[in-house]
Amino acid sequence: MDIFLEGDYTIETAETLHRQLQQAMQAKQAVTLSFAGVGYADLAFFQIIHAALHSFSRRKTTLTLRPDLPPHLARKASLCGLGHIAPS
């Protein structure tokens, strides 16, 4: 399942992304996340991505993060320990 993230991701919208990832994980669906369309993201967004990486791994389900995070979010990703999702 490919998920193309678009728009802003904040604490107010975090539940929708969380639910989508949780449903895919419970169905043991491999997921590829694309970040190219993300405009703004707060810490809640990065926490969900971080938690999803660990949860998918524990359930032995594939979660692939495309390295297409917009440059303006790359620093935030690094501060949250997710620098590997920033463009190279």
C-alpha positions in Angstrom: 0.0 0.0 0.0 1.4 3.4 -1.0 0.5 6.4 1.1 1.2 9.8 -0.4 1.2 12.3 2.4 -0.1 15.8 1.4 -0.8 19.0 3.3 -0.1 19.9 6.9 0.3 17.3 9.7 -0.3 18.6 13.2 -1.5 17.3 16.5 -5.0 18.1 15.3 -4.7 15.9 12.2 -2.5 13.2 13.7 -5.3 10.8 14.5 -6.2 10.3 10.9 -2.6 9.3 9.9 -2.3 7.1 13.1 -5.5 5.3 12.3 -4.5 4.7 8.6 -1.1 3.3 9.6 -2.6 1.2 12.4 -5.2 -0.4 10.1 -2.5 -1.3 7.5 -0.3 -2.8 10.3 -3.1 -4.9 11.7 -3.8 -6.2 8.2 -0.1 -7.0 7.9 0.0 -4.8 4.7 3.4 -3.5 3.6 3.3 0.3 3.5 5.4 2.8 1.6 5.1 6.4 2.8 5.9 9.3 0.5 6.5 12.7 2.2 6.9 14.9 -0.9 3.5 16.6 -0.4 3.9 17.5 3.2 3.7 21.3 3.8 4.0 21.7 7.5 4.6 19.1 10.2 4.8 19.4 14.0 6.3 17.0 16.5 3.2 14.8 16.6 3.8 13.9 13.0 7.3 12.8 13.6 6.3 10.9 16.7 3.7 8.9 14.7 6.3 8.1 12.1 8.8 7.0 14.7 6.2 4.9 16.6 5.0 3.3 13.3 8.6 2.3 12.4 8.9 0.4 15.7 5.4 -1.1 15.6 5.7 -2.3 12.1 9.1 -3.8 12.9 7.8 -5.6 16.0 5.0 -7.1 13.9 7.4 -8.1 11.1 5.5 -5.9 8.6 7.3 -3.7 6.1 7.2 0.1 6.5 9.2 1.9 3.9 9.9 5.6 4.2 10.8 7.3 0.9 13.6 9.7 1.2 11.5 12.6 -0.2 10.9 14.7 2.8 10.8 18.4 1.7 14.0 20.2 2.7 12.2 22.6 5.0 11.3 19.7 7.2 14.6 17.9 7.1 16.0 19.7 10.2 12.9 18.8 12.2 13.3 15.2 11.2 16.9 15.2 12.3 16.0 16.7 15.7 13.4 14.0 16.2 15.9 11.2 15.4 14.4 10.6 11.9 17.2 12.2 9.9 17.2 9.1 7.6 14.0 10.2 6.0 15.5 13.5 4.9 16.6 13.8 1.3 20.2 12.8 0.7 
